[in-house]
Amino acid sequence: MKKKRKGLHIVNARVTATVSVSLVLIILGIVALMAIAAGNVTKEIKENLGFNIIFVEEVSPSDVDYITEFVKRQPYTKSTELITPEQGRERWKEETGEDVMDVLGVNPFAAELAVKVNAGHSKTSQLLAYADAVRKHPAVEDVSMHAEMADSINDNLNSITLVLAVVGCALLFISFVLINNTIRLTVYSRRFIIHTMKLVGATDGFIRRPLIMANIINGVLAGVGASVVLALLLYYITGFDPSVSNIVPAADALMVYAALVVAGVLICGIASLIAANRYLRIDYDDMFD
């Protein structure tokens, strides 16, 4: 009966440790998924920044084609859209409900080329340089862009990225501390077994190996459990808002799940190694502290 109770105690300790590690990994996984979502949203916002090339009133189709092809060949260009004067008039009508022709008698809109840039080329200084290079062409009347808005967006996004990075590093440290303490408790519950094995001549490696392997298995189970919970949570959220699948792609989510399993194995393995070495070195009298 005593042996059965002792075995049950060890099993309960392992289950508790696995659940505790899973909870910590879930929190870490949520932060990782939030970081991926923030990164993809940031990229999308930056790629919506750009500038509009406004052509002169009597621009020739060949000049429009030349400038369009020139811009498309540039490494900063993500996409271009040619807006004809008629399309500009229709957009004005949709936004204001008024037909500019009824007010002015003429269509004041010139042909425009809307240019969206890649995320890595969205700094205001870069946009201004690109705009200046295009503005020199005689077929270009002006290049419009919202420099102040681009500055504000970039500053805000950089601040958000910094905050997420700090939070992620802090949580990673806290996760290691919490998991380390949990693993130490599981090894602590077996400290007398360790001492007994030392008395009968077992080597440190022989004693250490099963402890580390048991906790590595706990780490795998905790990582898989955390991944399953996060996958179900993500599936549930996507059911309410399908756009979530765009900002957290399945491939990125799978990488997070795999990273959680690896993190569980590494943290549990290292923590159990440290804890096992500690109880291998201490004297019998110190085990009661």
C-alpha positions, 0 to 999 in steps of 0.5 A: 500500500505504501509503495502504491501511494508513493508511486501515485504521488510521483505520477501526480507530481509528473501530471502536475508538472506537465500541466503547469508547463503546458499553461506556461507554453500556452501563454508563450504561444499566444504571445508568439502568435500575436507577434506574427499577427502584428508583423503581418499587419505591420507589413500590410500597412507599410505596403499600403504606403506609397505615392501617386504620380499625377501626369500633365493634362495632355500626357501621351499614352506612350509617356504613361506606358514608359513611366509605368514600366519604369516604376514597375522595374524598381525594386521598391515597387509592390504594385501599380494602378493606373487611374484615368481621368474618368475613373477619378471622376467616378471615385469623386462621385462615389465619395461625395455623391456629386458629379464634378462635371455638373459643378465645373463643367469640365473634368479636373482630374488628370491621369494618375499612377498609384504606386504601392511600395514593398514593406522594406521601402516604406520609410518617409526618406525613401518615399521622398527619394523615389518621388523626386526621381519620378518628378523629373520627367516632363510628363509628370505634373506632380507626385503626391504623398502623405509624408506626415502620415507615413512618419506617424505610421512608421513611428507607431509601428516601431513602438509596437514592435519594440513593446512586443519584443520586450514583452516576448523576452520578459515572458521567455525569461519568466517561462524558463523560471516558472518551468525550472521551479516546476521541474525542480519540485518534481526532482525534489520529490525523488531526492531520497531515491537519488540518495539511495541509488548513490549509496548502492553505487549507481553512477551520476549518469545512471541516476541522471539519465532517467530523470532527464528523459522523464522530464523531456517526455513531459516537455514533449507532452506539454508542448503538444498539449499547448499546441493543441489548445492554441490550434483549437483557440485559433480555429475558434477565433477564425470561425468568427473572423475569417480574416484572422487566417490572413494575418496568422497563416497556417504555415506560421502557426505550425512553426509556432506549434513546433517551436513550443514542442522544442521549447518544452523539450529544451527547457524541461531538459535543461531544468531537470539537468540542473536540478538533478545535478543539485541533488546529486551533490548535496549531503543527506542532511541537506535534503530535509531543507 
